[in-house]
C-alpha cells in the first residue's frame, strides 16, 4: 500500500465528490427527452436499467397493423401458403405472380443441385445484423451440408470487421475504401455490388485463409476469383496459392466493365497482389467450389437497403453474367425503425424501387425479403422491456413491399418472438445487451429457423407441383 509522504497532496479526497458528480450527471441525463431523426436515435440514459425486470413474451403482431393491398395475381403454378406450414414454424410467405420471382426458382435450383450437383448461388444483403457473417455463416453451413459446396463466398478485399469475422481470415494492405459518406472521394458510377469500391496506393495485397473454426466447409475451396472494374490502367496482378508459385489465371470480361480473374486448385490460402493500378476500382474476392451452394454475405453497416437501388444497373448485370444468383435475400430495418414512427410509406416506395432494380439485374433469381428483427428498449415509466413500436409498422411495410413486387417474405420478428424476443435471446446469451443485435449463438439459432422454413417450403412446393 502506498504511503502518502508529508507535503504530498492526497488526491483520494477528490474521488468521492467526483463519483457523486458522475452519478448525478447520469441521473440528470435520464430526464433528457429522447429524440430521433430518420437516421439517428438517442437512447434514454438509465443508470439502473440492468436492475429492472424484463418483459413477458408477447403475441405475434397481427398482419393488419397497416393497410393491406390487393392480393397478388394467381400464379401459374401452386405456391406454398403460410397456413400449410407446421404449427410453430415461421412460414415463408410467397407472393409470386406468373413471373415466379418468389421462391419457386430457388427451390427448382436446389432440386437440380441435388440431382446433378449444379452450382447454386445466394446473395444475402443486409446491415449490421449479419455483420461478420453472423447468421449467414450458419445458413451457409446448413445449405452446404445438405446440397454440397464449400468456401466462404464473396469477401471484400479489405474489411473493418476482419478481426471479428470467424468464417475467413482476411489480411490486406494498401487498399483505400470508397463509400458514400466516407472520407475518401466517392464516384457512384464506380461502386460494386456492395455499394463501395477500393483503390490502391500503388501496391496492395489481400490474403484470404480458409477458416478451421466452428463452421465446416470453409478450410479449403477450389476457386478463388478477384472482381474489379477494368480500366485503361497499367498494373501487374499476381495470385499465389498456399504460399507457392504464382498461379495461372483465367480472365473473364463483361460489357459492364467488371472483370473476373480466377485461380484454381485446392486452396487453403490465397494471396492476390497488385502493383500499379492506382485508377482501378477493386471489389472483392470469392472463395467457392465448382459445385454446390455458395452464399455471399453483403452486409453494410448502417445501411437501410435503399443503396442497392442506386448501384449502376450495368454493374449489377455484369455480376449477373459472372456470378448469376438463384436467390437474393434482403434483410434490413435496424437503421430504419424508430420509436413513435408509424409512417414508412416513403421507405416502402424506395424499397420497391430497390427490389425492382435487383429483379431487372438478376432476372433468373428468386427474391426473399426478410423483415426487421426484434428491437427493444425499456419503458421510461416502469422500466419494462418492450419492442419499439416502429418495428411493428416497419415489418408490415416490408411485407407490403413483398406483395407489391410479387416476391417472398419471411417474418424475422415473429421468428425471434418465438424465441422469447431479443430479451429472451439476451438472457440465453444469444444477443447483445443493446437489445438490437444478435451474436454468433443467436445467428446459429435463427439460421436454423430460416433453413427449416426454406426446406419445408421446398418440400411442399415439390409435392404440390408433382416434380419428377
C-alpha positions in Angstrom: 0.0 0.0 0.0 1.4 3.4 -1.0 2.1 5.8 1.9 1.4 9.5 1.4 4.5 11.4 2.3 4.5 14.6 4.2 3.8 17.6 2.0 2.4 15.4 -0.8 -1.3 16.1 -1.7 -3.7 13.2 -1.1 -6.0 13.1 -4.2 -8.2 10.4 -2.8 -10.2 13.1 -1.1 -11.4 14.2 -4.6 -12.6 10.7 -5.6 -15.8 10.6 -3.6 -17.1 14.0 -4.8 -16.2 13.1 -8.4 -18.2 9.9 -8.2 -21.2 11.8 -6.8 -20.9 14.3 -9.6 -20.8 11.5 -12.3 -23.8 9.7 -10.7 -25.7 13.0 -10.5 -24.9 13.7 -14.1 -26.2 10.3 -15.3 -29.3 10.6 -13.3 -29.8 14.1 -14.8 -29.3 12.7 -18.3 -32.2 10.3 -17.6 -34.5 13.3 -17.6 -33.4 14.4 -21.0 -36.2 13.7 -23.5 -35.4 11.2 -26.3 -35.2 12.5 -29.8 -34.7 10.8 -33.2 -34.5 11.6 -36.8 -34.8 9.3 -39.8 -31.2 8.1 -39.3 -30.3 8.6 -35.7 -31.9 7.7 -32.4 -30.7 9.0 -29.0 -31.3 6.3 -26.4 -32.6 7.3 -23.0 -29.9 7.1 -20.3 -30.9 4.7 -17.5 -28.3 4.0 -14.8 -30.5 1.3 -13.3 -31.5 -0.4 -16.5 -29.8 -3.8 -15.7 -31.7 -4.0 -12.4 -35.1 -3.6 -13.9 -37.3 -6.6 -14.8 -37.6 -7.9 -18.3 -40.8 -8.5 -20.3 -43.1 -11.4 -20.8 -43.1 -12.8 -24.4 -45.8 -11.1 -26.4 -48.2 -12.4 -29.0 -47.3 -12.2 -32.7 -48.3 -8.9 -34.2 -51.4 -9.2 -36.4 -50.9 -8.7 -40.2 -53.5 -5.9 -40.4 -51.3 -3.4 -38.4 -51.2 -1.3 -41.6 -53.4 -1.3 -44.7 -53.5 -4.4 -46.8 -53.0 -4.3 -50.6 -54.8 -6.2 -53.3 -53.9 -9.9 -53.3 -51.3 -10.8 -56.0 -52.4 -12.3 -59.2 -52.9 -16.1 -59.2 -49.6 -17.8 -60.0 -49.2 -20.1 -62.9 -48.1 -23.0 -60.6 -49.0 -23.8 -57.0 -47.2 -21.6 -54.4 -47.0 -22.8 -50.8 -49.2 -20.8 -48.5 -48.1 -19.9 -44.9 -51.0 -21.8 -43.3 -49.8 -25.1 -44.8 -46.6 -24.9 -42.7 -46.3 -26.9 -39.4 -47.6 -25.2 -36.3 -44.9 -23.2 -34.6 -42.8 -22.7 -37.7 -42.5 -19.2 -39.1 -43.5 -19.6 -42.7 -42.1 -18.1 -45.8 -44.9 -16.1 -47.4 -44.8 -16.3 -51.1 -46.5 -13.5 -53.1 -45.3 -14.8 -56.5 -47.3 -14.0 -59.7 -46.9 -15.7 -63.0 -43.3 -14.5 -63.2 -42.4 -16.6 -60.2 -40.0 -14.2 -58.6 -40.8 -15.7 -55.2 -39.3 -19.0 -54.0 -40.1 -21.5 -56.8 -37.0 -20.6 -58.9 -34.7 -21.2 -55.9 -36.5 -24.4 -55.0 -36.0 -25.7 -58.5 -32.3 -24.7 -58.4 -31.8 -26.7 -55.2 -33.6 -29.7 -56.6 -31.4 -29.6 -59.7 -28.4 -29.3 -57.4 -29.4 -32.5 -55.6 -29.7 -34.3 -59.0 -26.6 -33.2 -60.8 -24.6 -31.0 -58.4 -25.2 -27.8 -60.3 -23.9 -24.6 -58.6 -26.4 -22.6 -56.6 -25.6 -19.1 -55.5 -27.3 -17.0 -52.8 -26.7 -13.2 -52.3 -27.6 -12.2 -48.8 -27.8 -8.4 -48.5 -28.2 -6.8 -45.0 -27.0 -4.4 -42.4 -25.0 -4.8 -39.1 -27.4 -7.6 -38.0 -25.5 -10.0 -40.2 -22.1 -8.2 -40.0 -19.1 -10.6 -39.6 -21.1 -13.4 -41.2 -23.4 -13.7 -38.2 -26.5 -15.9 -39.2 -25.3 -16.1 -42.8 -22.3 -18.3 -41.8 -24.5 -20.8 -40.2 -27.1 -20.7 -43.0 -24.2 -21.3 -45.5 -23.1 -24.3 -43.5 -26.6 -25.8 -43.4 -27.1 -25.4 -47.1 -23.6 -26.8 -47.9 -24.2 -29.8 -45.6 -27.4 -30.6 -47.5 -26.5 -29.7 -51.1 -22.8 -29.7 -51.2 -20.3 -26.9 -51.8 -17.6 -25.1 -49.9 -15.9 -21.8 -49.4 -17.0 -18.6 -47.8 -18.2 -16.9 -51.0 -17.6 -13.2 -51.7 -15.4 -11.2 -49.3 -14.4 -7.5 -49.8 -10.7 -7.0 -50.5 -10.5 -5.1 -47.2 -12.8 -5.0 -44.2 -13.1 -3.2 -40.9 -14.5 -6.4 -39.3 -11.8 -8.8 -40.5 -10.7 -9.4 -36.9 -14.2 -10.1 -35.8 -15.3 -12.4 -38.6 -14.9 -16.1 -37.8 -15.5 -17.6 -41.3 -12.4 -16.4 -43.1 -9.0 -15.0 -42.1 -8.5 -11.8 -44.1 -5.4 -9.7 -44.2 -4.9 -6.8 -46.5 -2.8 -3.7 -47.0 -2.7 -0.8 -49.4 -6.4 -0.7 -50.3 -8.4 2.5 -49.7 -12.2 2.1 -49.4 -14.5 4.5 -51.2 -18.1 4.6 -50.0 -20.9 7.1 -49.9 -20.4 9.4 -46.9 -16.9 8.1 -46.4 -13.7 10.1 -46.0 -12.3 9.1 -49.4 -13.7 10.6 -52.7 -16.6 8.5 -53.9 -17.9 8.1 -57.5 -21.3 6.4 -57.7 -20.6 5.1 -61.2 -17.7 3.0 -59.9 -19.4 1.2 -57.0 -19.7 -2.5 -57.0 -22.3 -5.0 -55.7 -21.8 -3.9 -52.1 -22.1 -0.2 -52.9 -18.4 0.6 -52.4 -15.1 0.1 -54.2 -11.4 0.1 -53.3 -8.3 1.7 -54.9 -4.7 1.0 -54.3 -1.9 3.3 -53.1 0.4 2.0 -55.8 0.8 -1.5 -54.4 -1.6 -3.6 -52.4 -2.4 -7.2 -51.4 -5.3 -9.1 -49.9 -4.9 -12.5 -48.4 -7.6 -14.9 -47.5 -7.2 -18.1 -45.5 -9.8 -20.7 -45.0 -11.2 -21.0 -41.5 -10.8 -24.1 -39.5 -13.0 -22.6 -36.8 -16.5 -23.6 -35.6 -18.1 -23.9 -39.0 -17.5 -26.6 -41.6 -16.7 -26.5 -45.4 -14.5 -23.3 -45.1 -11.0 -24.6 -44.7 -10.4 -25.2 -48.4 -12.1 -24.3 -51.7 -11.5 -25.0 -55.4 -11.8 -21.5 -57.0 -10.6 -18.0 -56.0 -11.9 -15.1 -58.1 -10.9 -11.4 -57.8 -13.5 -8.9 -59.1 -12.5 -5.4 -60.3 -13.5 -2.8 -62.8 -11.3 -3.0 -65.9 -9.6 0.4 -66.7 -7.1 1.7 -69.2 -4.6 1.3 -66.4 -1.3 -0.4 -66.3 -1.0 -2.9 -63.4 0.6 -6.2 -62.5 -1.7 -8.8 -60.9 -0.4 -12.0 -59.3 -2.0 -14.7 -57.3 -0.3 -17.3 -55.1 -2.0 -20.3 -53.7 -0.9 -21.8 -50.4 2.3 -19.8 -50.4 3.6 -21.4 -53.6 4.4 -20.1 -57.0 2.2 -17.6 -58.9 -0.9 -19.4 -60.2 -2.2 -19.4 -63.8 -5.1 -17.0 -64.1 -8.2 -17.2 -66.2 -9.8 -13.8 -67.1 -13.4 -13.0 -67.9 -14.7 -9.6 -69.2 -18.2 -8.2 -69.3 -19.9 -5.5 -71.3 -20.4 -3.7 -68.0 -16.7 -3.4 -67.5 -16.4 -5.7 -64.5 -13.6 -8.3 -64.8 -13.1 -11.5 -63.0 -9.7 -13.2 -62.6 -9.8 -16.8 -61.3 -7.2 -19.2 -59.9 -8.0 -22.9 -59.4 -6.6 -25.6 -57.1 -7.0 -27.0 -53.7 -6.9 -23.6 -52.0 -6.4 -23.2 -48.3 -4.8 -19.8 -48.6 -4.7 -17.3 -51.4 -2.9 -14.0 -51.8 -3.8 -11.5 -54.5 -1.1 -8.8 -55.1 -1.4 -5.6 -57.2 1.4 -3.4 -58.4 0.3 -0.1 -60.0 -3.3 0.2 -61.0 -4.0 3.3 -59.0 -7.1 4.1 -61.1 -8.6 0.6 -61.0 -11.6 0.0 -58.6 -11.4 -3.4 -56.8 -14.4 -5.1 -55.2 -13.7 -8.4 -53.6 -12.5 -12.0 -53.7 -14.8 -15.1 -53.9 -13.8 -18.4 -52.5 -16.0 -21.2 -54.0 -16.3 -24.8 -55.1 -17.3 -25.8 -58.6 -20.5 -27.4 -57.4 -23.0 -27.0 -54.6 -24.0 -23.9 -52.7 -22.2 -20.5 -52.4 -23.6 -17.9 -50.1 -22.3 -14.3 -50.3 -22.6 -12.0 -47.2 -23.2 -8.4 -48.4 -23.5 -6.7 -45.0 -23.1 -2.9 -44.9 -23.1 -1.2 -41.5 -25.7 1.5 -41.1 -27.5 0.7 -44.4 -31.2 0.9 -44.9 -31.1 -1.2 -48.0 -32.1 1.5 -50.4 -28.5 1.9 -51.7 -28.9 -1.4 -53.6 -31.3 0.5 -55.9 -28.5 3.1 -56.6 -25.9 0.6 -57.8 -25.4 1.1 -61.6 -27.6 -1.4 -63.4 -24.8 -2.2 -65.9 -22.5 -3.2 -62.9 -25.1 -5.5 -61.4 -25.8 -7.0 -64.8 -22.1 -7.7 -65.1 -22.1 -9.5 -61.8 -25.1 -11.5 -63.1 -23.0 -12.5 -66.0 -20.1 -13.6 -63.9 -21.9 -14.8 -60.8 -25.6 -15.5 -61.5 -27.6 -15.7 -58.3 -30.5 -18.1 -57.7 -31.7 -16.3 -54.6 -31.4 -12.7 -53.4 -32.2 -12.0 -49.8 -32.8 -8.5 -48.5 -32.7 -8.1 -44.7 -32.8 -4.6 -43.4 -34.6 -2.4 -40.8 -32.4 -1.8 -37.8 -31.4 1.6 -39.2 -35.0 2.4 -40.3 -37.3 1.6 -37.3 -37.7 4.4 -34.8 -39.7 4.8 -31.6 -43.0 6.5 -32.3 -42.7 6.4 -36.0 -45.7 4.7 -37.8 -45.5 6.0 -41.4 -43.0 4.1 -43.5 -44.7 4.7 -46.8 -41.7 6.7 -48.2 -39.3 3.9 -47.2 -41.6 1.4 -48.7 -41.6 3.2 -52.1 -37.8 3.3 -52.0 -37.6 -0.4 -51.1 -39.9 -1.3 -54.0 -37.6 0.6 -56.4 -34.6 -1.3 -55.0 -36.2 -4.7 -55.3 -37.3 -3.9 -58.9 -33.8 -2.8 -59.7 -32.4 -6.1 -58.5 -35.0 -8.1 -60.3 -34.1 -6.4 -63.5 -30.4 -7.0 -63.0 -30.8 -10.7 -61.9 -33.8 -11.9 -63.9 -33.4 -15.6 -63.0 -33.2 -15.0 -59.2 -35.9 -15.6 -56.6 -36.2 -12.7 -54.1 -36.8 -13.0 -50.4 -37.4 -10.0 -48.1 -36.5 -10.8 -44.5 -38.2 -8.4 -42.1 -36.6 -6.3 -39.4 -35.9 -8.3 -36.2 -37.0 -7.6 -32.7 -35.5 -4.4 -31.2 -36.4 -3.4 -27.7 -36.0 -0.6 -25.2 -37.1 0.0 -21.6 -40.2 1.9 -20.8 -39.3 5.2 -19.1 -42.1 4.8 -16.6 -41.9 1.2 -15.4 -38.5 0.1 -16.8 -40.0 -3.0 -18.6 -38.6 -4.0 -21.9 -40.8 -3.8 -25.0 -40.4 -3.8 -28.7 -40.2 -0.3 -30.1 -43.5 0.3 -31.9 -41.6 1.4 -35.1 -40.6 -2.2 -35.6 -44.2 -3.4 -35.9 -45.1 -0.8 -38.5 -41.9 -1.2 -40.5 -42.3 -5.0 -40.8 -45.7 -4.5 -42.3 -44.3 -2.0 -44.8 -41.7 -4.7 -45.7 -44.4 -7.3 -46.1 -46.4 -4.9 -48.3 -43.3 -4.4 -50.4 -43.1 -8.2 -51.0 -46.8 -8.1 -52.1 -46.1 -5.1 -54.4 -43.1 -6.8 -56.0 -44.6 -10.3 -56.1 -41.7 -11.8 -54.1 -41.4 -13.8 -50.9 -41.3 -12.6 -47.3 -40.1 -14.1 -44.0 -41.0 -12.5 -40.7 -37.8 -12.5 -38.7 -39.5 -10.6 -35.9 -42.0 -13.4 -35.5 -39.3 -16.0 -35.5 -37.4 -14.1 -32.8 -40.7 -13.7 -30.8 -41.0 -17.5 -30.7 -37.6 -17.4 -29.0 -38.7 -15.0 -26.4 -37.8 -11.9 -28.4 -34.4 -10.2 -28.3 -34.7 -10.0 -24.5 -35.1 -13.8 -24.2 -32.1 -14.2 -26.5 -30.1 -11.8 -24.4 -30.9 -13.9 -21.3 -29.6 -17.0 -23.1 -26.5 -15.1 -24.3 -27.6 -15.2 -27.9 -27.8 -11.4 -28.3 -26.1 -8.3 -27.1 -27.3 -6.1 -24.3 -28.1 -3.3 -26.7 -31.3 -5.4 -27.3 -30.8 -4.9 -31.0 -28.0 -7.2 -32.3 -27.7 -10.9 -32.1 -24.3 -12.7 -31.6 -23.0 -15.8 -33.2 -25.0 -18.1 -31.0 -28.2 -16.2 -31.8 -27.3 -16.3 -35.5 -26.9 -20.0 -35.3 -30.4 -20.4 -33.9 -32.1 -18.0 -36.4 -30.2 -19.6 -39.3 -31.7 -22.9 -38.3 -35.2 -21.5 -38.3 -34.8 -19.9 -41.7 -33.2 -23.1 -43.1 -36.1 -25.2 -41.8 -38.6 -22.7 -43.4 -36.7 -23.0 -46.7 -36.7 -26.8 -46.6 -40.4 -27.0 -45.7 -41.3 -24.6 -48.4 -39.3 -26.6 -51.0 -40.8 -29.9 -49.8 -44.4 -28.6 -50.1 -43.7 -26.8 -53.4 -42.4 -30.1 -54.9 -45.4 -32.1 -53.7 -47.9 -29.5 -54.9 -46.4 -29.3 -58.4 -45.6 -33.0 -58.7 -42.0 -32.6 -59.7 -40.5 -35.6 -61.4 
